[in-house]
């Protein structure tokens, strides 16, 4: 699963990285993004690519109310073609979620220790996402929301958690973003565990457990706990 992540780069910098227009207002560096928060995503509509901000937690167009999104912040890769909540978004509304790192928790003794997963080269991790538009009958507005696709872990993360977010390789960005329906089998090939990005994983303080807390201290390595590994392939 992927239940918290960080986005420290401004929309203007992400726009340069992805060759996109920065259409979102700057949100500032954030170190503890949780479901129902607004976050930057990369979307493609025909020949126009943009950095925008959608709410984390996908609300299908048929949902009765927006509360459905609080349960749909992750989408399992294994059921993308069959899930009523995600199959249409998988066909036509795919997005990228650029993060500086994501958190996972591992049970150690009687508690759960949070760990931060980042790229070892300092570049953003690019996660596979899906988005949807939902018409709010109360305001007559269309709310746009997203979910992060998860898959089984590779060997590098298997000791940390039984799921991992799908990381999209640089060369597959355009293919994943293409809004035209594509061969489902080929797209499913992009949501498998990969070994193409080197990661570093380190324990962090329990500050991240409080969704109200935010700041650079959340990503600092925990001095008394050694990293799970130095540099890992994922």
C-alpha positions as CSV (number, residue, x, y, z in Angstrom):
1,X,0.0,0.0,0.0
2,X,1.0,3.6,-0.2
3,X,-0.6,5.8,2.5
4,X,1.7,8.8,2.9
5,X,4.2,10.5,0.7
6,X,6.2,13.7,0.3
7,X,6.2,16.4,-2.5
8,X,8.9,19.0,-1.9
9,X,9.4,20.3,-5.4
10,X,7.3,23.3,-6.7
11,X,5.0,22.9,-9.7
12,X,7.3,25.0,-11.8
13,X,10.2,22.5,-11.3
14,X,8.0,19.5,-12.0
15,X,6.8,21.2,-15.2
16,X,10.4,21.4,-16.4
17,X,11.0,17.7,-15.5
18,X,7.9,16.5,-17.3
19,X,7.8,19.0,-20.2
20,X,4.4,20.2,-18.9
21,X,2.5,23.3,-18.2
22,X,2.3,24.3,-14.5
23,X,-1.4,24.8,-14.1
24,X,-1.6,24.3,-10.3
25,X,-1.0,26.9,-7.6
26,X,2.1,26.3,-5.6
27,X,1.4,24.3,-2.5
28,X,4.8,24.6,-0.8
29,X,7.1,21.8,0.3
30,X,5.1,19.1,2.0
31,X,6.4,16.1,4.0
32,X,3.3,14.3,5.1
33,X,0.6,14.1,2.4
34,X,-2.2,11.8,3.4
35,X,-5.4,10.6,1.7
36,X,-8.0,13.4,1.0
37,X,-5.1,15.9,0.7
38,X,-4.5,17.8,-2.6
39,X,-1.4,16.8,-4.4
40,X,0.4,17.4,-7.7
41,X,-0.2,15.0,-10.5
42,X,0.8,14.9,-14.2
43,X,-2.0,14.6,-16.7
44,X,-2.2,14.4,-20.5
45,X,-5.1,15.6,-22.6
46,X,-4.5,15.1,-26.3
47,X,-1.3,17.0,-27.0
48,X,-1.3,19.0,-23.8
49,X,0.6,17.8,-20.7
50,X,0.0,19.6,-17.4
51,X,1.0,19.7,-13.7
52,X,-2.2,20.1,-11.7
53,X,-3.5,19.4,-8.2
54,X,-6.1,16.7,-7.6
55,X,-7.5,15.3,-4.3
56,X,-5.9,12.0,-3.2
57,X,-8.6,9.3,-3.0
58,X,-10.4,8.5,-6.2
59,X,-14.2,9.2,-6.3
60,X,-15.8,7.3,-9.2
61,X,-18.3,9.2,-11.3
62,X,-21.1,7.0,-10.1
63,X,-20.4,7.5,-6.4
64,X,-23.2,8.9,-4.2
65,X,-20.9,11.2,-2.3
66,X,-17.2,12.1,-2.0
67,X,-16.6,10.0,1.1
68,X,-15.9,7.0,-1.2
69,X,-12.6,8.6,-2.0
70,X,-11.2,8.1,1.5
71,X,-11.2,4.3,0.9
72,X,-9.9,4.4,-2.7
73,X,-6.4,6.0,-2.3
74,X,-4.8,2.8,-3.7
75,X,-5.8,0.6,-6.6
76,X,-4.5,-2.9,-6.9
77,X,-2.7,-3.6,-10.2
78,X,-4.2,-7.1,-10.2
79,X,-7.8,-5.9,-10.5
80,X,-7.5,-2.8,-12.6
81,X,-9.4,-4.3,-15.5
82,X,-12.2,-5.7,-13.4
83,X,-12.7,-3.2,-10.5
84,X,-15.9,-1.1,-11.1
85,X,-14.1,1.8,-9.4
86,X,-10.9,1.8,-11.4
87,X,-11.4,0.0,-14.8
88,X,-12.6,3.0,-16.7
89,X,-9.9,5.3,-15.3
90,X,-7.4,2.6,-16.2
91,X,-8.5,2.6,-19.8
92,X,-8.6,6.4,-20.3
93,X,-7.6,8.5,-17.3
94,X,-4.1,7.6,-16.2
95,X,-1.8,10.0,-14.5
96,X,1.7,10.2,-12.9
97,X,2.2,11.1,-9.3
98,X,5.7,12.6,-8.7
99,X,6.9,12.1,-5.1
100,X,10.2,12.8,-3.4
101,X,9.6,9.8,-1.2
102,X,6.9,7.6,0.3
103,X,6.5,6.1,3.8
104,X,5.9,2.5,4.8
105,X,5.5,1.0,8.3
106,X,7.1,-2.2,9.5
107,X,6.1,-4.0,12.7
108,X,9.0,-4.2,15.0
109,X,8.4,-5.6,18.5
110,X,5.2,-4.2,19.9
111,X,5.2,-1.2,17.6
112,X,5.3,-0.1,13.9
113,X,8.4,1.7,12.7
114,X,8.0,4.2,9.8
115,X,10.5,4.1,7.0
116,X,11.0,6.6,4.1
117,X,11.7,5.3,0.6
118,X,13.5,7.6,-1.8
119,X,15.5,7.5,-5.0
120,X,19.2,7.3,-4.2
121,X,20.0,9.8,-7.0
122,X,17.7,12.5,-5.5
123,X,15.4,12.6,-8.5
124,X,11.6,12.2,-7.9
125,X,10.0,8.9,-7.8
126,X,7.2,8.7,-10.5
127,X,4.3,6.6,-9.4
128,X,1.5,5.2,-11.6
129,X,-1.9,6.9,-10.9
130,X,-5.5,7.0,-12.1
131,X,-7.8,9.9,-12.0
132,X,-11.5,10.6,-12.2
133,X,-14.0,13.4,-12.3
134,X,-17.0,13.4,-10.0
135,X,-20.0,15.8,-10.2
136,X,-20.8,17.2,-6.8
137,X,-24.6,17.7,-6.7
138,X,-24.3,20.1,-3.8
139,X,-22.0,22.6,-5.5
140,X,-22.5,21.7,-9.2
141,X,-18.7,21.5,-9.4
142,X,-16.6,18.6,-10.9
143,X,-14.1,17.4,-8.4
144,X,-11.0,15.6,-9.7
145,X,-9.4,12.9,-7.7
146,X,-6.7,10.3,-8.1
147,X,-5.4,7.0,-6.7
148,X,-2.0,5.4,-6.7
149,X,-1.6,1.9,-8.3
150,X,0.1,-0.7,-6.1
151,X,1.6,-4.1,-6.9
152,X,3.4,-6.9,-5.1
153,X,6.9,-5.9,-3.8
154,X,10.2,-7.0,-5.4
155,X,12.9,-8.5,-3.2
156,X,14.2,-5.1,-2.2
157,X,10.9,-4.1,-0.4
158,X,9.5,-7.5,0.5
159,X,10.9,-7.3,4.0
160,X,9.3,-3.9,4.5
161,X,5.7,-4.4,3.2
162,X,3.6,-6.8,1.1
163,X,2.7,-4.0,-1.4
164,X,4.6,-1.3,-3.1
165,X,3.5,1.6,-5.4
166,X,4.1,1.1,-9.1
167,X,7.1,3.1,-10.2
168,X,6.9,4.2,-13.9
169,X,10.2,4.3,-15.7
170,X,11.2,7.5,-17.5
171,X,10.8,5.9,-20.9
172,X,7.2,4.8,-20.1
173,X,5.8,8.2,-19.0
174,X,4.3,9.1,-22.3
175,X,2.8,5.6,-22.8
176,X,1.1,5.6,-19.4
177,X,-0.2,9.2,-19.8
178,X,-1.7,8.6,-23.3
179,X,-5.4,9.2,-22.8
180,X,-6.3,7.0,-25.8
181,X,-7.5,3.5,-24.9
182,X,-4.6,1.1,-25.2
183,X,-4.1,-2.7,-25.1
184,X,-4.8,-3.7,-21.6
185,X,-2.2,-6.4,-21.6
186,X,0.5,-4.0,-22.6
187,X,-0.5,-1.5,-19.9
188,X,-0.6,-4.2,-17.3
189,X,3.0,-4.9,-18.2
190,X,3.9,-1.4,-16.8
191,X,2.4,-2.1,-13.4
192,X,4.7,-4.9,-12.3
193,X,7.5,-4.8,-9.7
194,X,10.6,-3.4,-11.4
195,X,14.4,-3.4,-10.7
196,X,15.3,-0.3,-12.7
197,X,15.5,2.4,-10.1
198,X,18.0,2.5,-7.2
199,X,16.4,3.4,-3.9
200,X,17.5,4.2,-0.4
201,X,15.4,3.3,2.7
202,X,15.9,4.7,6.2
203,X,13.9,4.8,9.4
204,X,12.3,8.1,10.4
205,X,10.8,9.4,13.6
206,X,7.2,8.7,14.7
207,X,6.3,12.3,13.8
208,X,4.8,11.1,10.5
209,X,2.2,9.1,12.3
210,X,0.4,12.4,13.1
211,X,-1.3,13.6,9.8
212,X,-1.4,17.1,11.3
213,X,2.4,17.3,11.5
214,X,4.5,18.5,8.6
215,X,8.0,19.7,8.1
216,X,11.5,18.6,7.1
217,X,12.1,16.9,10.4
218,X,9.8,14.1,9.2
219,X,12.2,12.9,6.6
220,X,15.4,13.0,8.7
221,X,17.1,9.6,9.2
222,X,16.5,8.2,12.6
223,X,20.0,8.3,14.2
224,X,19.4,5.3,16.6
225,X,18.0,3.0,13.9
226,X,20.1,1.8,10.9
227,X,18.7,1.9,7.4
228,X,17.0,-1.2,6.1
229,X,19.7,-1.2,3.4
230,X,22.0,1.4,1.9
231,X,21.1,1.5,-1.8
232,X,18.6,-1.0,-3.1
233,X,17.4,-1.9,-6.6
234,X,13.7,-1.7,-7.2
